[in-house]
Amino acid sequence: MPAMLEFDDYLDVLYTAAERLSEHALDISDQPVPTCRDWNVRQLVAHTGMVHRWATGIIRGEINSRNATTATDRFEVDGMLVDDPGGWLLAGAGDLAEALEEAPDDLERFFFLNDAPPSKIAWARRQCHETSIHAVDGLSARLGQFPTAAETEILAAVGTDGIDELLRGFATREHEELRTTSAETVSVVFEATDVGRSWTLRLSDGPAVCDEGTTDQSPDARLSGTAAQLYLGLWNRGTEIHQEGVDVLTFWRERLRIEWN
């Protein structure tokens, strides 16, 4: 799965998103987050900063399967107790960007998505989208409702890349519950209308299979929107996806449960 953005673009988007989340967190630490109903803003910032520090530790070889839980628990507690959560978030994002910049191009590290690009790019890509989506969460807290795609200012190129990562990297994993109760295949076409890109996802009683492009001209369902609308909707942060055919969105939102996003 080749990345669609350049390495430096991932870092720029990551830090810009961290800045936006930091700004949204000002003075509303106790505000609920409509897009993450179990969290308030302080918990959202603590979580995002924890993930940044976890990723940094993996990239630098300081965190592994033996110490990951202890480290992440400590990071999240720090984020909940620190006096300046916005500054703490930005410090972690900056350290993550520095670790990625310093990493060799042939970095070999654990990574958890299917069809991923090389480790250095894969981690930059993942943290770019991790932070972008949580910046949307911060905006939702500020607005008190789900934002529109236009309000998030998500660039079409970022949305397109994020859709690709989600459909081909996350949705196809062996342990995901995105499965039907029948071996009969249900095909779903996802169309990003403003960039002319599409993907075809096939659902059955086994792991989902995804191909780039419209490989089924008569799919059971078709989901469409701009790249930003589709990106947000598939991450359950938006309500602007247009759906035709069988109700895949309800099934998607019930079955695709990604813990750290």
N, C-alpha and C positions, 0 to 999 in steps of 0.2 A: 504494500500500500504506500505509494510514494506520497510524500508530503506535498501540499499544494502551495504553501507559502515558503519564503526564504527564512533561514534560521534567524537572521536579525529581525525580521518582521514578527516572528513569534515572541521574541524578547520585548520588542516595542509594545506589542498588544498586551502582553502579560503585565508590564509595569504600568501602562496606561490604565488598564482595568483595576490594578491594585490601588492606583491613585484615586480612581472614581469610587471604589468601595470605601477607601479611607475617608473621602469627603462625605459620602452618604452616612458614614457612621458617626459623624460629629453630632453630639448632643442628643442622639436618639438610641443610646445603647440598650434601653429597655423596650424599644419599639418592636412589636411582632413583625415577622417577615411573611407576608402573604404567600410567597412562592415556596417557602419552607416552613410549614405551619407549626412545626415543633420547636422552632428557634426564635430567639430575639436577635437583635443586631449584634450584641456582644458575643453571643454564641456563634453567629455567622462569621464574624471577624476572627474569633479564636480558632474556629475550624479551618478557615482558609489559611491563616498564618501557620497553623500546625502542618497542613499539607505541604506548604512551601518548604518548611524546615525538614520535613520527612523526605521530600524529594531531593533537597540539597544534600542530606546525609547519604542517600543512596548514590547520588552522582559522585560524591567525594569518597565513597567507600567507607563511610563512618557508620552507616546503619545497615544491618542485615537482618535475617529472619530471627536471630537470637535476641537482638536488643530492640527491635522495631516497636513492640508494644510499650515497653518502658519509656522509650524516647517520645513516642507520639502522645502518650498520656501526659508526660511532663510538659511538652510544648502546649498542649491544649489548656492545661492548668495555668501556665504562664500567661496565655492569651486572655484568660478570664480574670486574672488578678492585676495585670499591668495597668499603670496609671494612664498611659497614653496608647490605647489600642490601635489607633490609626497609625501612629509612628512605628509601633511594634510590627504592624502588618507590612508597612513599606520597607522596614529594615530587613524582614525576612524575604520579601520579594527581590530586593536588591542583592541580597546574599545569594539567592537562587540564580538570578541572572548572571552574577559573577562566576558561580560554580559552573554554569553551562558554558560561558565564554571560555573559561580556562580548561574545560574538558577537551581531550584530544578528539579529533574527528572519528577515530576508530574506537571510541569508548565502548566497552562491553559491560553492561549492567543489566540486572533484572528488569524486565518490562512485562506488562500484564495484558496487552491487547493483541488481538490477532492481526496478521498481515501488517505489522508495524514497520516503519522505516528504521534505519540504524539508531542505536540507543540515544545518541546526543540529540538528534532531531526529534525522536519519539518523545523524549522527556520535555523538550522545549514546547513541542506541539501540545502535549497533554496539559502542561501547566498553563499555557496560553488559554486553553479552553476552560480549564478548571477555574481560573481567575475571572475570565470573561463572564461565565455563567453566574458566579457568585457576586460579581459587580451588578448584574441584573437583579439578583436577590436584594442587594442593598438599595437599589433604586426602587424596588417594589415596596420596601419598608418606608422609604421616604414618601412615596406616592400614596401608600395605603391600599394598593391594589396591584394587579398584574399590569406591567407596562406594555405599551404597544411596541412593535419592532422599531418604529420611528423614534420613539422616546429613548430607546436603548442606544441608538447610534451605532449599532453593530454593522460593520462594513460587510458588503456582499461577499468579498473574498474570504473574510473570516468565517462568515456563516457557512459558506460552501465547504470550506475545509473542515469545519466542525461537524457538519452533516455527514461527511465522508468518514470521519473518525468514528462517529457514533454508530453508523450503520454497518461499516465494514470491520471496525475494531471491537466495539462493545457488543452489539446485538448478536453477533455470530459466535460468541464464546460458548463453550461447552456447558457451563453451569447456568447460563441465563434461562429464565423460564418463559421465554418468548416462543412457545410451542403450542400447537393445536392438539386436540385429543384424537386426531385422525392422521394416518399416514398420507392422506390426500393433501397435495400442496395448494396453499393459498398464495397467490402472487400479488405483490403490492408494489406499485411504481410511485416513487417520490420525485417530484419535479420542482426544481428551483427556477421559477419562471423568469426572473430577471437576469439570470446568467446562462440560461439554456443548458443546465446540467440536470441529469437524472440518475436514479439508482433503482434497481429492481431487487426487492427482498422476497425470498421464498420461505414461507412458513409451513412447517409440518410437525410431526411428533418428534423430530430430531432437531439438532441445532439449526438455527436460521442460516440461510445462504444468501449472500449479497453480491451482485455484480454492478459495476458502474454502467450506466446507460439504460435505455428502455429496451430490455431484451424480451419483453412480453407485450405485444401490441394490444392484447385484450385482457388486461389484468383483472383480478377480482376486486381490487380497490386502487384508487389513485389519490394520493395526497399531494397538494400543491400549495405554493405560496412563494413569496420572495425568499431568497436565501436566508435572510434574517428571520422572517416569519417561520420558516420551516425549522431552522436551527432552534429557535426558542420553543416552538411547539413540541418538537421531539424531545427536548430536555424538560418538558412539562412546565415551561416558564412563559408560554404564550398561548393565545386563543385565536390566532388568525389563520390557521391552516384550513384550506378548503378540502373537503373530502367527498369523493364519489365512490359508489359501490358499497361493499360490506363495511361495517363499522370497525375499522382497524384501530382508530384512535383510542377507543375505550379499552380494547384488548391490550394495546401498547402500554397504556398508563397503568393498567392493573398488573401487567406481567414484567415490564422492564424496570427493575428496581436496582439502581446502581448506588452502592452505599456511600461512596465518597464524592458524589457530585450532586 
